[in-house]
């Protein structure tokens, strides 16, 4: 059995939306488009997101924007 301390609580759609400062429908759309990795739970199919996946998304997004800015500066 996994100790309770080792289980990280997952984020809800609302939690991710607040964290990223975007609308909940954008979170759902990005989840459907596999931009954000989500896990479906319950029969209803509620989405949950791991904090590490959101952190990875933010790191990749920041790297993309940094590279894009550097390219503009060269032109």
Rosetta silent file (secondary structure, phi, psi, omega in degrees, C-alpha in Angstrom):
SEQUENCE: XXXXXXXXXXXXXXXXXXXXXXXXXXXXXXXXXXXXXXXXXXXXXXXXXXXXXXXXXXXXXXXXXXXXXXXXXXX
SCORE:     score description
SCORE:     0.000 S_00000001
   1 L     0.000  141.051 -178.473    0.000    0.000    0.000 S_00000001
   2 L   -83.789  130.591  177.383    1.239    3.492   -0.864 S_00000001
   3 L   -60.871  145.085 -177.364    1.672    5.875    2.083 S_00000001
   4 H   -58.620  -31.707 -179.886   -0.796    8.769    2.045 S_00000001
   5 H   -67.359  -24.727 -178.369    2.095   11.281    1.983 S_00000001
   6 H   -82.174  -12.947 -179.375    3.309    9.868   -1.354 S_00000001
   7 L   -91.477  114.035  178.882   -0.014   10.514   -3.104 S_00000001
   8 L   -84.705  131.877  177.293   -0.085   14.003   -4.578 S_00000001
   9 L   -65.706  140.156 -179.384   -3.568   15.474   -4.890 S_00000001
  10 L   -89.059  156.395 -179.213   -4.548   16.028   -8.480 S_00000001
  11 E   -89.201  147.022  174.593   -5.863   19.301   -9.824 S_00000001
  12 L   -88.687  173.787  175.741   -9.377   19.805  -11.099 S_00000001
  13 H   -57.980  -43.892  179.281  -10.297   21.697  -14.260 S_00000001
  14 H   -63.247  -40.351  179.453  -11.053   24.740  -12.094 S_00000001
  15 H   -63.376  -42.391  178.205   -7.721   24.437  -10.300 S_00000001
  16 H   -66.874  -41.557  179.290   -5.771   24.322  -13.556 S_00000001
  17 H   -60.105  -43.895  178.012   -7.750   27.245  -14.962 S_00000001
  18 H   -65.267  -41.333 -178.800   -6.920   29.360  -11.904 S_00000001
  19 H   -64.336  -40.654 -177.166   -3.285   28.303  -11.986 S_00000001
  20 H   -93.548   -4.168 -178.148   -2.848   29.138  -15.684 S_00000001
  21 L    58.570   48.294  177.446   -5.181   32.175  -15.655 S_00000001
  22 L  -132.392  168.137 -179.545   -7.332   30.762  -18.439 S_00000001
  23 L   -75.810  149.651 -179.391  -11.009   29.857  -18.803 S_00000001
  24 H   -59.347  -34.828  178.610  -12.198   26.400  -17.743 S_00000001
  25 H   -66.443  -30.791  175.423  -13.413   25.700  -21.284 S_00000001
  26 H   -66.803  -40.939  176.734   -9.878   26.334  -22.553 S_00000001
  27 H   -60.284  -45.818 -179.970   -8.576   23.739  -20.084 S_00000001
  28 H   -63.005  -43.761 -179.115  -11.161   21.237  -21.349 S_00000001
  29 H   -64.128  -45.399  179.079  -10.369   22.003  -24.997 S_00000001
  30 H   -63.781  -34.070  176.296   -6.597   21.680  -24.425 S_00000001
  31 H   -65.778  -45.061  178.556   -7.243   18.398  -22.625 S_00000001
  32 H   -63.248  -32.564 -179.291   -9.290   17.112  -25.576 S_00000001
  33 L   -89.089    5.205 -178.676   -6.508   18.211  -27.963 S_00000001
  34 L    60.944   26.091  172.716   -3.846   16.511  -25.779 S_00000001
  35 L   -77.012  -40.848  174.084   -2.109   19.822  -25.145 S_00000001
  36 L  -111.701  129.791  179.010   -2.621   19.203  -21.429 S_00000001
  37 L   -78.466  128.097  179.565   -2.369   15.649  -20.167 S_00000001
  38 L  -132.059  164.121  178.312   -5.404   14.682  -18.119 S_00000001
  39 E  -123.757  133.997  178.874   -6.787   11.599  -16.455 S_00000001
  40 E   -91.456  131.199  178.094  -10.444   10.657  -16.535 S_00000001
  41 E  -126.889  164.198  179.933  -11.934    9.518  -13.252 S_00000001
  42 L    61.333  164.952  177.221  -15.409    8.434  -12.197 S_00000001
  43 L   -63.176  -31.289 -178.879  -18.145    7.205  -14.492 S_00000001
  44 L   -70.362  -20.212  178.235  -18.928   10.786  -15.380 S_00000001
  45 L    85.267   28.985  177.567  -15.437   11.189  -16.818 S_00000001
  46 E   -57.715  144.130  179.562  -14.244   14.069  -14.645 S_00000001
  47 E   -92.731  143.767  171.653  -10.786   15.284  -15.586 S_00000001
  48 E  -135.391  149.510 -175.177   -7.864   15.456  -13.179 S_00000001
  49 E  -127.683  137.261  175.811   -4.402   16.825  -13.828 S_00000001
  50 L   -82.455  141.471  179.574   -1.090   16.016  -12.179 S_00000001
  51 H   -59.715  -37.909 -179.792    0.893   19.009  -10.927 S_00000001
  52 H   -63.517  -36.486  179.385    4.046   17.678  -12.607 S_00000001
  53 H   -67.589  -38.596  178.374    2.280   17.585  -15.982 S_00000001
  54 H   -68.823  -40.244  177.652    1.147   21.186  -15.599 S_00000001
  55 H   -62.587  -40.999  177.964    4.664   22.230  -14.537 S_00000001
  56 H   -63.813  -42.875  177.727    6.096   20.470  -17.608 S_00000001
  57 H   -58.724  -45.744  179.972    3.568   22.236  -19.835 S_00000001
  58 H   -63.634  -39.732  179.224    4.556   25.607  -18.372 S_00000001
  59 H   -63.984  -44.044  178.883    8.266   24.885  -18.834 S_00000001
  60 H   -66.358  -39.609  178.731    7.744   23.929  -22.486 S_00000001
  61 H   -63.316  -44.884  179.253    5.522   26.967  -23.054 S_00000001
  62 H   -65.101  -39.664  177.942    8.119   29.304  -21.536 S_00000001
  63 H   -64.057  -42.881  178.482   10.905   27.721  -23.580 S_00000001
  64 H   -59.955  -46.965 -179.498    8.856   28.117  -26.770 S_00000001
  65 H   -65.785  -36.682  177.949    8.179   31.793  -26.020 S_00000001
  66 H   -64.275  -44.935  178.969   11.828   32.430  -25.169 S_00000001
  67 H   -65.552  -38.265  179.599   12.970   30.889  -28.449 S_00000001
  68 H   -64.722  -41.150  178.884   10.327   32.797  -30.384 S_00000001
  69 H   -65.269  -41.180  178.932   11.465   36.090  -28.833 S_00000001
  70 H   -62.494  -39.106  179.392   15.115   35.339  -29.682 S_00000001
  71 H   -65.213  -38.692  178.620   14.187   34.676  -33.305 S_00000001
  72 H   -65.783  -36.686 -179.325   12.382   38.032  -33.538 S_00000001
  73 H   -67.807  -29.415 -179.984   15.409   39.825  -32.130 S_00000001
  74 H   -72.727  -28.609 -175.451   17.652   38.343  -34.841 S_00000001
  75 L   -77.569    0.000    0.000   15.469   39.636  -37.664 S_00000001
